Amino acid sequence: MIFRYTILYVDDVSSSLDFFEKAFRLERGFLHEGGDYGELVTGKTKLAFSSRALMRELGKSPALPRPDAPTFEIAFETDDVAGTLQRALDAGATLVQDVRDESWEQTTSYVADPNGYLIEICTAVQLPG
């Protein structure tokens, strides 16, 4: 068993791919010709996007994300939290939490993407050694 996809439901797949490419320097892996599904290259697990319209056609009722009451987050690890945060803001993200040094020896910040999904930008967790 492998964890293959995280799929976010969005209104506009292409603009969501554009945002993540600009904000986090991810590479577009695929955009279906109909525009209802796309993927970013993120290693073995793909960050994918499906249109809410397609999900409704498939009998699903996707809820809208709420950064003020999230049910999950995605996280991007970097050595440059402040620089990545600024790039995300410049690409259209909304600030949720500015850069902060945590008591567990990690630097974090949070944004919401243009769809409202909560994204953590962080350094690696320093595990006890």
Buried (B, 14 or more C-beta within 10 A) or exposed (E): EEEEEEBBBBEBBBEBBBBBBBBBEBEBBEBEEEEBBBBBEBEEEBBBBBBBBBBEEEEEEBEEBEBEEBEEBBEBEBEEBEEBBBBBBEBBBEEBEEBEEEEEEBBBBBBBBBBBBBBBBBBEEEEEE
